[in-house]
């Protein structure tokens, strides 16, 4: 019986020890997490407030070519601007009155330049998509704060040893998307981040 009581007591003491260690560790972790939360809240209260931006419109003012008055292009560009501004820590608001500044964008120019080179059986195509946009930043009252123009391009080069196609005349969607995204990023950088 004596051995049984000693064995039970050791098991009981071991369980108490483990419980004490776990409880002590949890108390330290709880204290650490409380400290981290407090520090996070303190630093976030000192952080800058993000600027609230309302995108008042993206208007397609392209006069020549396939993209003339294409409303889908303007809608897609507005979505790209929203994404870029959110990535750069701006707050997009849906109500004009809640915004600190208003952004209006005009699509001015779109063109695809194709250059073909042939030497014997070797063939090379260079397709450059060029996009030009104008952005106007105003305050709540309508006073113009800044106006900038951004121009970017995207190139696609293809080579082959035989001429298989003389070109379908279709716009390369990947090059178009890349050129539009680059132009939007450039416009946001010029209008919001350049201090000129």
N, C-alpha and C positions, 0 to 999 in steps of 0.2 A: 504494500500500500504506500509505503514511503516513497518508492521510486515513482509511482503514478502521480502523487501529489507534487513532487518536484518537477516532473515533466509537464504537468498542467500549468504549474506556476511559471515555468520558463516560457511555454507557449503563450500564456497570458501576458507576461512581461514583454515578449517579443512583439506581440500584436499592439500593445500599448506604445512601445517604442516606434513602430512603424506609423501608427496613427499620429503620434506626436511629431515625427519628422514630416509627414505629409501635411499636417495642419500648419506647421511652422513654414514649410515651403509655400503653401497656398497663401498664407498671410503675407509673405514677402512678395510673391507675385502680384497679389491684390494691391499691395502698397506701391509696387513698381508701376503697375498699370494705371493706378490713380495718379501717380506722379507724371507719367507720360501724357495722360489725358489733360492734366492741368497745364503742362508745358505746351501742348498742342493748341489748346484754347487760347493761351496767353499770346503765343506767336501769331495765331490766325487773327486775333483781334487787332494786332499791330500791322497786319498785311494791308496792302493797298486795296481799296475797293475797285472792282473791275468796272470798266467803262461800259455803260449800257448803249448798245447800238441798235437802231432800227433801220433795216434795209428798205428804203421807201420805194425802190423799184429798180429793175434792170430792164432797160429798153433797147430793143434791137434797132439801131439806126443805120444798118448796113444798106447801102443804096444799089450795089451791083453784085451779081452772082447768085449762087444757089441759096445762100442763107439770108437773102433779103426778106425782111419781115417774118422770119421764122420764130414764132412765139415759143416753141418748145426749146429752142436754143436759149432764149432769155430766161425761161423758167429753170432750166438746168444750171445756168450760170448763177442764178440767185441761190440755189441750193449749195453750190460749190463755195460761194462767198460765206454763207452761214457756217459751213463746216470749217473753213479756214479761220474765220474770226473766233469760233469756239476753241479751236486748237491753240490760238494765240491768247487765250484767257480773257476774251471779251464776252460780255453777256448779250445775247440776242433777245430782244423784246418784241412781242407781237403787237403791242399798242404804242402808237406814235408818241403819246403823251408821257410815257414812262421812260423814254430814251434820253440819254445825255446828248447824243449826236445822231444825225440822220445821214445815211449813205445812199447816194443815187448813182447808178452806173449806166453808161451808154456804151453799147457795142458799136464801134465805129468802122472797123474794117476786118474782113476775113478773106484770105486768098490762099490758094495752093499753087505753088510754083513747081513745075515738073521739068527736070533736066534729064535728057536721055543721051547716053554715049554708046556708040557701037564701033567696035574695031573687030573686023572679021566675025568670028563666032562669039566673041566676048561682048557682053551687054551689061550696062550699068544704068540704074535709075536712081535719081535723087529727088525726093518729094519733100518740099518744105511747106509746112502749114504756118501761116502768119496770122496772128490775132492782135488787134489794137482795141483798147478800151479806155474810156475816160471816166474817172471817178470824181464826184463832187461831195465834199463833206460839209454839212451845215449844222448849226446848232438848233435848238428847239424853236427859236423865233424865226428861223429861215435865213439867218445871216451866213453867208458863205465863209467857211473857215479855210478850206483848202481845195484846190482843183489840180489833179494830176492826170497824165496820160501814161499808160503802160503798154509796151509792145514786146511781145515774146513770140518765139517760133519753135517749132519742133520738126526735126528732120528724120526721114526714113530713107535708108540706102539699101537697095537690093541689087545683087549682081547675079549673072547667070552666064553659062557658056553657049546657050542657044536662046534665040528669041522665041518665046512661046506665046506671048500675049502683047498686043500693042496698047494695052491699057483699056480698062472698062469705063474710065471716066468717073468712077465712084470715088468719093472722099474716104480716105483711110480714117476710120473712126478712132483708132488708137492714137494716131498722130494728132487728130483734132482734139481729143480729150486731153492729151498731154499739153498741147499748146494753150488751150483754154485754162487749164489748171495753173500752168506756169504764169500766164498773164494775170490771173486772179491773185496769186501769191505776190507777184511783183506790185500790183496795184495796192493791195493791203499794206505791204511793207512801206511803199512810198507815201501813202496817205496817212497811216497811223503811226508808223515807227520812225520815219525821217523827221527830224526836227527843223527842217528848213522852212 
